[in-house]
């Protein structure tokens, strides 16, 4: 595989990405809710989100070697809520998501199953798109595969080498390129972790602290020189492929600019992935912070453990859909807990969500119901307060109970609540 010719250093360039998924319609609600406030992982507090007319968000996508599980779904629902609240506030939203379709876990799974790694990536990406469309997740404006952004990565690595933020490891056989963790002078501000924690997490989450020849065990891989049997692209520093973190930095810089409003993902990405991708971008641009907000969703567990592909304790969105579960019930089940909390999925969670969905649909279908003005305002207020979905759902529960128990005189209330639930929570009643 060959990379395009070397790119100009005067400006970051981009290529068009692959297709995302079809966008659901989003009702427009009258009025405006309060400004959004979110917990920032770097500042360790809830504070206002302050985008301009166009709000920008980069959320890390999947490594497509297996189907979408509920841990993925919970993360993408979190940022779907952010997207919807920004739209409700009148912002244009530029949302970018990547696909890490060239990485060791993908190659390992393809080898295990005896399939081509590209065919596996295409198959699982297609399934992910189907799951997201079924869950009524708003698609990103730019949906970019790592294999589509090689030239952009090469340009970033060139800039980092030229500035001294990166170096070539002293290994005649595999002279890989590494990023110096100390290059920004503020490394670690996003996670707040101490060095021992960083080293432990680096070893657990795709890093290589034991790699011989590195100047610091924490230094992160930028360009992996070609190994036998691995795909590679030509570059000024030898044929090879991108490291994980630089992929996201390059894609975000070329689509969203030097500073983004939100960098998001699951809490397991805080370190090393988000810490390093932010540091890469900051070294290229000279900005103090890559993102104004670093936002992370909690983990979803099943059978007493975090849901993960490596453990194999997965509840798949596609599996639930195949069993006839309404995707709206999956959404409500995941939204029943606060996005930042680690929480467990269970049969009881799904049953409660299915019952809630039935009650909401029954209540909004009534020809007369209680006035909707207060409940819509409360839902907006709770969601604007760090996406407090439990309180938002409790407010809707109360309205639905009153509607089903006592009715009301407002013929339009049901339609008003249904539109608000659709626009703000993404649940079609």
N, C-alpha and C positions, 0 to 999 in steps of 0.2 A: 504494500500500500504506500502511496507516495503523497506527501504533503504538498500543498501549493508552494510556489516560490516565496522567498522571504518577503515579509511585509514591511511597510514603512513604519518607522518609529514615531512619526509625527502625530499619528492618531490611531487609536485602537480600531480595528476593523471587525466586521462580523459577517457571518453567512446566515442565510435563512434556515430556520429549523424545521423539524418534522411537524406533521399535523398533530394538534392536541385532540380534544374530543368536542362534541357538539355542546353548545351552550344552552342551558335551560332559560326560559323567559323569567325575568325578575320583575314582579309588580312594582310600580312606583307608588310610594305612600305619600299622603299629604303631610306637610310640615317637615320638621327636622328633629332628630334626637340630640342628646348631649354629645359633646366631643368625646372621642374614644380615648380611654386610658388603659395602658397595658403594663404588665410587669416586665421590666427590662433585666435580663440576666446579668448584664455587666454592672448596672447600678444597684442591683438587688432591691428594687423598689418599684411600686406601681407609679407611673407618671404619664402625663399627657403625650399622645402621639400627635405630631405637628407637621403633617404633610402640606405641600403646596396644592395648587389646583390639580396636579397629577400626583397621585400617591403611588409610591414604588415599593415593590415587595419581591424579594427573592426567597424561594423556598426550595430546599434540597429535595430532589426527586428520588426515585427508586433505583436500585441496582437490579436489573430485570432477570433474576435467575430463579424466581419462584413467584407464585401468585400473591395478590394483594391480601394481606391479613388485616385484622381489626386494629392492630397497632398503627399500620400505615393510615388506615381510614381515619382514625382519631386525629392524627397529625394534620391530614389534609382538610378535615372538617374544621379544625381550629382556624386555619388560615382562610378557609372559605367564609367563616363568620366575619373575619376581618375585612375581607373583600366586600361582603354584603353591607357591612356597616359603613364602609367608605362610600360605596355607591349610594346608600341611603342618605349620606351626608352631602352628596352632590359632587364627589370627587370623580375624576377620571382615574382609573386604576391600571397601572402597568405592572402586571404580575408575570414573573419569569420563573420557570421551573426547568431543571435539568433532568437528564437520564444518564446514569453512570453505566453506559453500555460497553465499557472496556475496563475490566477489573478482575482481580484474582478470583473472587467468589463465583463470578460468571464462568470463567474458564474451568474452574474446578467442577462446577455442576455439569457443564457441557461434557467434560471428560467422563464424569461418573455415569452420565446417561447415554453416552455415545452419540451425541448430536453436535452439530455445528454451533459454535458459540453465537454467531450472528443470528442463526435461525431461532435459537433459544431466546435471545434478547428481543427479537421481533415478536415472537409469540407471547412472551410475558408482558411486553409493553402494550400489545393489542388488548390483552386481558385487563391490564390496569386501566386503560382508557375506557373499556366497557364498564368496569366497576365504578369508575368516577362518574361516568355519564348516568349510570343507574342511580347513584347516590345524589345526583343533582349538584355535584360540585362544579362551581364555575371554573372553566378552563383557563390556564395561563394564556396571556397574549403571545408569549414566546415559549415554546416547548422544545428544548434543545438537547440533543444527544451529545455525549462526549466525543463520539466519532465524527460529529459535524463541526466540532470546535477546535480541531487539532491546530490549525494555523493560528488561531487566537491564543491558544496555550503557548505555542512556540514563541510568539511575540512577547508574552508576559515573562517567560523564562529568560529570553534574551535581555529584557529590561532589568530583571533581577540580577542576572550575571554581571551586566554592565555597571550596575550600581554597587556591586560588592555584597548585595544581600544574599547571593547564592554562590555556590562553588561546585567544582567537579571533584568528586571523591577520588582519592588516590588509589585506583584499582585498575591495572592495565586491562583486565578482561572485561569488567563492567564499570566503566567510568560514569556512573549515574550522577545526576545533578541534584543537589540538596539546597534547601533554604535554611539560612541561619536563624534559629529561633530568637536570637538576641537582636536581630536586624532592626526592629522597630523601636527598641528601647522601652517599650511598654508591654511586651509580650506577657500574656496571662491576665490582662485586665478584664477580658470578657468572661472567662470561667471563674477567676478568683482562686484557682487551685494552687496548692503548693507543689514544689518540684517533684516530690515523691509520688504524689497523686497523679501528676502529669505523666510520669514515666510508667506508672502502672497502667493507666488508661491507654497510653500510646501502644503498649504491648498488646493490650486486649482488643484495641479498635483499629487495627490495620496499620499501625506504625511498625518501625523496625529499630528499636533502641539499641539492639545488639549488633547492628550492621558495622562491620569493621571499616575503618577509614573515615567515619563521620567525625566532625570536629566536636560535636555535642550529641549525646544520645537522643536528645529531643528534636534535633534537626529533621525536617520533613522532606520527603521525596518530591521533587518537581518533575523529573524526567527519568524514566527507567529505560536504560539502554537495552536493546533487543536481546532476548534470551531465546534459545532454541524452542521452536514450537509456538511462540507467542506472536501475535500481530504486531506490526511496527509501522511507523511513518518516518519518512526522511526529515532530518532537522539539521541545523548548523552544528549541533553537539552530538550527532550520531543518530542512526535509526533507533527508534524506540517508541515509547508511549507515555502519556501523561501520568503524573501522580494524581491522587484523588483530590486533594484540596485545591490545587491550582486550577483544575477544571472549572470549579464553581466561581473562583475569583475571575477568571477570564470571561466566562459567560455573563456574569453580572456586570462587569465593567463595560463590555461592549453593548449591552442592551439598556442598562439603567444609569450609567454614568459613574462618577467617582464616589458618590455617597448615596445609599439607599435608605428609605424610611424604615424598612423592616427586613432583617435577615431571619428566616425562620426554619424550624425543623423540630424533630424530636429531641428530648433532653439528652439522649445518648450522643447527639452530635455536638454538644457544647465543646467538648474536647475529645480528640484533637481537631476534628474537622472544621468547626466554625471558628475556633481560635486561629487556626492556620490560614484558612481562606481569607479571613479578615486581614490578617497580618500581610499576606501576599498582596492584597489589593492596596493596603495602606502604604506599603513600600513602593508600589508603582506610582501611586497618585500623590503621595505626600500628605494625604488627609490624616487627621488625628484619629478618626473613627470611620470604619467602613460603613457601619449602619448606625442610624440614630436610635434604633431599638433592636435588641437581640431578644427574640421571643421563642420560647421552647415549650413544647407540649409534653405532658407526662406519658409514661409507658402504660400499656394495657396488658394485663396478666390473664392467664388461664391456667387452672389446675395448680395454683400456688406459685407460679413463676411468671416472669416477664415473657410476653409472647414474642418469640423470635424464631427465625428460620433455622439457626444453628441448633436450638433445643428441639425443634420439631413440634412444639405445642401450639400450633397455629389454628385459629378459627378464620377461615377464608371468606371474604366477602362473596366471591363467586360461589362458594359452597353453600352459604346461606341463601343466596338467590336461587340456586338450583333446587334447594329444599322448599322453595315457595315463600321465603320470608320477604315481606315488603321492605324494600330499601329504606322507605321512610321510617319504619320501625327500627332499623339498624341505626339510622341517624339519631333518632330520639334516645335510643339506648346509650349511645356514646355521649350524647349531650347531657345525659342525666348527671354525669359527674363533671367537676370543674376541670377545664383543659390542662391545668398545671399539675393536677394530682395524678400519681400513679394509682391505678384502680384495676379491678378485676371485672372481666366479662363473665356472665353466667347465664344459665337457662332462665333464672329468675329475672335478671336484668332485661332479657329479651321479652319475657312474658309481660313484665310491667310496661315496657315500651309499646308493645303491641296493644295492650289495654288502653294506654294513654292515647295512642293514635286513633283507636276506635272511638273513644270519648270525644276527642277533638273533632273528628269528622261528624259525629252525631250532633254535637253542639252547634257547629257552624252551619249545619244543614237545616236548622230550625228556621221557620218563617218569622219567628219573633224571639229575641234574645236580649239580655242586658246590654246597656250601652257599652260600646267598645273603646271609647276614648281613653278611659283611665288605664285599661289593661294594656293597650298598645303603647301608651306612654311609659308604663312601668317596664314592659319588655325592652323597649329602647334604652331606658335608664340602666337596667340591670346589665344588659349586654355591653353597654358603653363602659361599665365599671369592670374592666379586666375580664370581659366575656363571662359574666356570671350566669351561665346557663341554668344551674339548679334553681336560682331565684326566678329567672324568666319563665321556666317551665312551671314553677309553683304558682306564679301569677296566672298563667293560662289555665292551670288546673282549677284554681278557684273560680275563674270566669266560666269554665266549662261545667263545673258542678252547679253553679247558680243557674246557668242556662238550662241544663237538663232537669234540675229540680223545680225551678220556678218559672222558667220561660222569661218573657220580657216583651216590651212594646216596640223595640227597634228592629224593623224588618231588614235593615241593611247591616246590622251588627255582625251577623255570622260571616258575611262576605268580607267585611272589614278585618275581622280577626284572621280569617283564612289568608287574606292577602298579606297581612303582617307576618304571619307564621311562615309563609312562603318566602317573602322578601328577606326577612331577617334571619330565620333559622334554616331556610332551605327545605322545609317540609311541605310538600304539596298535600293539602287537605281536599 
